[in-house]
Amino acid sequence: MASPKKKLQGLVAATITPMTEHGEINFSVIGQYVDYLVEEQGVKNIFVNGTTGEGLSLSVSERRQVAEEWVAKGRNKLDQVVIHVGALSLKDSQELARHAAEIGADGIAVIAPFFLKPRNKDILINFLKEVATAAPALPFYYYHIPALTGVKIRAEELLDGIQDKIPTFQGLKFSDTDLLDFGQCVDQNRQQQFAFLFGVDEQLLSALVMGATGAVGSTYNYMGKKTNQMLEAFERKDFSSALNHQFCIQRFINFVLKLGR
Ligand SMILES: CC(=O)N[C@@H]([C@@H](O)[C@H](O)[C@H](O)CO)[C@@H](O)CC(=O)C(=O)O
């Protein structure tokens, strides 16, 4: 079974894919971006080609190049680089998974196919398994984001017995506000060493209470430092400070949401 060099925990920045004004990927800034995350935000894990990185709007070739650049520039600086390899085409997804393994990524993540959607858990698991099998030495994370995929299969249901089907399964990236589902994922898998990564940055404190082991999100690109302060306060059981940090983060996100995105 694949096991990560260490469990993915703490903050994981869902990286933006930098573009030029001509719509080409701007590889030249990725090195500086890594340094900024590490030095200014205290964030040493990244999630590449996800929602924030607009991976599903890039070609397979672009996704490969973006992944390569982040892995190369992050070497000896970042702790873990997880590549999102989900795609509507199983073959594209497998190619991206194999490629992630070849370039030395630390893990892969996959969302549910969202056009012709899996009707039930077994169909979804079979798709995920086919992708995971293409990179048998890489930790595998399921990326649950039902509001965008429209796939409403509960994460709790999906996780039930998942390692029997996908031995490389290491964790869940949970981008949803259903804390009953999230809490039950944690509660029912206490014997496992899964990573439970929450993906709704404005509600992270609630998820920490439920047992989140880390978080993947867009705001950790620029509010990583602030969110790390919240994690530290939570760790030392200073819940009043943790709540103040979360409210501050919420005020910012609320402001941005009202601007429209
Ligand atoms: C729908 C969405 O973009 N959600 C973000 C959040 O970080 C989100 O931007 C944040 O909570 C603010 O609403 C992440 O869950 C997405 C993410 O991790 C990714 O880019 O793959």
The ligand as a Gaussian input file, in Angstrom:
#p B3LYP/6-31G(d) Opt

LIG

0 1
 C      -15.771000      26.097000      -4.493000
 C      -14.369000      26.470000      -4.132000
 O      -13.701000      27.087000      -4.923000
 N      -13.929000      26.097000      -2.945000
 C      -12.590000      26.343000      -2.478000
 C      -12.593000      27.078000      -1.163000
 O      -11.274000      27.304000      -0.770000
 C      -13.312000      28.430000      -1.311000
 O      -12.674000      29.209000      -2.302000
 C      -13.300000      29.179000      -0.004000
 O      -13.885000      28.402000       1.006000
 C      -14.042000      30.512000      -0.128000
 O      -15.427000      30.310000      -0.330000
 C      -11.844000      25.035000      -2.327000
 O      -12.613000      24.067000      -1.657000
 C      -11.491000      24.542000      -3.708000
 C      -10.234000      23.829000      -3.726000
 O       -9.707000      23.429000      -2.740000
 C       -9.614000      23.624000      -5.031000
 O       -9.229000      24.588000      -5.636000
 O       -9.545000      22.501000      -5.477000

